[in-house]
Amino acid sequence: MLICLELIVLCLLLFLTCYLNTGSDEKNIRSASFRCYPDEVQRIVMANPALRDKIRTAPPALTFLSNLLLFGSLLFLCGIFVRADNFRGNLLNLLILGQGLNAFDFLVIDLLWWRNTKRVRITGTKNMANLYRDPRKHFISFLKGIVMFLMIAVIDGWILSLL
């Protein structure tokens, strides 16, 4: 029961973070979030000199590692409260939390909210809603999330088993 509550809280925090980090061109084209935009939207932004200079992207490997560290720490803290006596139990608990959060991100945030909200629209594309409908980049992020959260579950599960 506690694991369900933790998952709900994590999902709400993730949605709140996504919501607060959108709403203006500057927020929308920051770092990793710009990489999630469809190629056509990225081309339009890159062609706009006022927006092009605001793009700040990190290398994909650095983004993956920073997410691994961030979510690894967060899930470790959550794992303390649902800690099992063995590795298998900890692995399962952390897989539920991580993959549940990943599924929420893909299904609710990416496919339902992001593709339909006006908060993520960038200047010059505001009347081009169809540009934002392509789910391919979000699906690729979801697949990367599966790998990342599996790695986190193994590492954190092992550490929690040693405590």
Wavefront OBJ file of the C-alpha trace (Angstrom):
o trace
v 0.000 0.000 0.000
v 2.844 2.405 0.852
v 4.467 1.726 -2.515
v 1.251 2.835 -4.279
v 1.203 6.046 -2.269
v 4.864 6.694 -3.104
v 4.176 6.106 -6.800
v 1.233 8.518 -6.768
v 3.332 11.195 -5.055
v 6.217 10.667 -7.510
v 3.851 10.936 -10.484
v 2.309 14.132 -9.133
v 5.758 15.624 -8.521
v 6.851 14.697 -12.040
v 3.764 16.287 -13.577
v 4.189 19.416 -11.455
v 7.829 19.667 -12.554
v 6.861 19.298 -16.211
v 4.102 21.877 -15.850
v 6.335 24.420 -14.115
v 9.118 23.949 -16.682
v 6.876 24.859 -19.621
v 4.887 27.909 -20.615
v 7.432 30.199 -22.266
v 9.807 29.835 -25.177
v 12.793 29.999 -22.834
v 11.496 27.172 -20.652
v 10.325 25.075 -23.588
v 13.643 25.046 -25.441
v 15.856 24.348 -22.444
v 18.289 21.452 -22.407
v 16.787 17.968 -22.731
v 13.212 19.148 -23.214
v 14.044 20.715 -26.596
v 15.372 17.367 -27.790
v 11.875 15.881 -27.239
v 10.263 18.188 -29.775
v 9.537 16.739 -33.221
v 12.193 17.466 -35.859
v 9.963 19.909 -37.751
v 9.439 22.033 -34.626
v 13.180 21.971 -33.951
v 13.852 23.156 -37.527
v 11.440 26.079 -37.095
v 13.106 27.081 -33.812
v 16.601 26.784 -35.286
v 15.542 29.040 -38.175
v 14.403 31.755 -35.761
v 17.488 33.801 -34.707
v 15.773 35.099 -31.555
v 15.083 31.560 -30.343
v 18.128 29.762 -31.746
v 20.460 31.628 -29.388
v 18.429 30.499 -26.350
v 18.822 26.782 -27.013
v 20.976 25.096 -24.378
v 21.367 21.381 -24.932
v 23.532 18.944 -23.065
v 25.035 15.854 -24.687
v 22.572 12.919 -24.542
v 24.988 10.831 -22.452
v 25.249 13.615 -19.857
v 21.465 13.955 -19.762
v 21.108 10.193 -19.256
v 23.712 10.164 -16.471
v 22.171 13.160 -14.697
v 18.737 11.513 -14.875
v 20.254 8.282 -13.600
v 21.727 10.117 -10.619
v 18.596 12.183 -9.932
v 16.097 9.345 -10.173
v 18.511 6.888 -8.568
v 18.738 9.121 -5.493
v 15.009 9.778 -5.433
v 14.058 6.120 -5.780
v 16.655 5.131 -3.206
v 14.986 7.445 -0.683
v 11.584 6.017 -1.580
v 13.028 2.507 -1.398
v 14.078 3.022 2.206
v 10.418 3.226 3.243
v 9.421 0.045 1.383
v 12.673 -1.826 1.960
v 12.522 -5.617 1.873
v 14.868 -8.049 3.573
v 16.357 -9.313 0.335
v 17.584 -8.124 -3.041
v 14.676 -9.634 -4.962
v 12.092 -7.760 -2.869
v 13.977 -4.474 -3.149
v 14.455 -4.958 -6.889
v 10.737 -5.591 -7.351
v 9.731 -2.561 -5.251
v 12.092 -0.272 -7.147
v 11.013 -1.683 -10.503
v 7.390 -0.921 -9.611
v 8.281 2.644 -8.652
v 10.614 3.342 -11.567
v 8.706 1.663 -14.369
v 5.427 3.009 -12.990
v 6.863 6.521 -13.112
v 8.216 5.880 -16.621
v 4.816 4.608 -17.817
v 3.065 7.624 -16.261
v 5.518 9.949 -17.990
v 4.894 8.340 -21.369
v 1.155 7.689 -21.221
v -0.123 10.652 -19.225
v 2.445 13.403 -19.586
v 3.758 12.743 -23.102
v 0.785 11.250 -24.953
v -2.138 12.940 -23.207
v -0.902 16.239 -21.813
v 2.202 17.316 -23.787
v 0.767 16.632 -27.228
v -2.394 18.618 -26.447
v -1.391 21.493 -24.170
v -0.629 24.959 -25.470
v 2.034 25.394 -22.748
v 4.659 23.621 -24.863
v 3.969 25.523 -28.088
v 6.886 27.606 -29.305
v 6.639 30.964 -31.059
v 6.132 30.453 -34.764
v 4.366 27.108 -34.292
v 1.401 28.089 -32.134
v -1.162 27.417 -34.901
v 0.509 24.190 -36.007
v -0.874 21.761 -33.421
v -0.325 18.757 -35.717
v 3.439 19.279 -35.492
v 3.266 18.266 -31.835
v 1.321 15.032 -32.359
v 4.228 12.809 -33.430
v 4.935 10.428 -30.495
v 8.174 8.904 -31.843
v 10.624 10.894 -29.718
v 8.519 10.327 -26.622
v 8.459 6.591 -27.308
v 12.241 6.535 -27.669
v 12.514 8.355 -24.322
v 10.182 5.765 -22.806
v 12.440 2.942 -24.040
v 15.501 4.702 -22.615
v 13.571 5.092 -19.365
v 12.995 1.335 -19.191
v 16.750 0.774 -19.327
v 17.536 3.584 -16.892
v 14.977 2.502 -14.278
v 16.116 -1.114 -14.583
v 19.686 0.002 -13.860
v 18.457 2.060 -10.899
v 16.443 -0.861 -9.525
v 19.460 -3.166 -9.675
v 21.890 -0.679 -8.100
v 19.534 0.700 -5.450
v 18.084 -2.750 -4.763
v 21.549 -4.093 -4.091
v 22.470 -1.170 -1.816
v 19.188 -1.442 0.118
v 19.843 -5.161 0.577
v 23.171 -4.361 2.229
v 21.603 -1.975 4.780
l 1 2 3 4 5 6 7 8 9 10 11 12 13 14 15 16 17 18 19 20 21 22 23 24 25 26 27 28 29 30 31 32 33 34 35 36 37 38 39 40 41 42 43 44 45 46 47 48 49 50 51 52 53 54 55 56 57 58 59 60 61 62 63 64 65 66 67 68 69 70 71 72 73 74 75 76 77 78 79 80 81 82 83 84 85 86 87 88 89 90 91 92 93 94 95 96 97 98 99 100 101 102 103 104 105 106 107 108 109 110 111 112 113 114 115 116 117 118 119 120 121 122 123 124 125 126 127 128 129 130 131 132 133 134 135 136 137 138 139 140 141 142 143 144 145 146 147 148 149 150 151 152 153 154 155 156 157 158 159 160 161 162 163
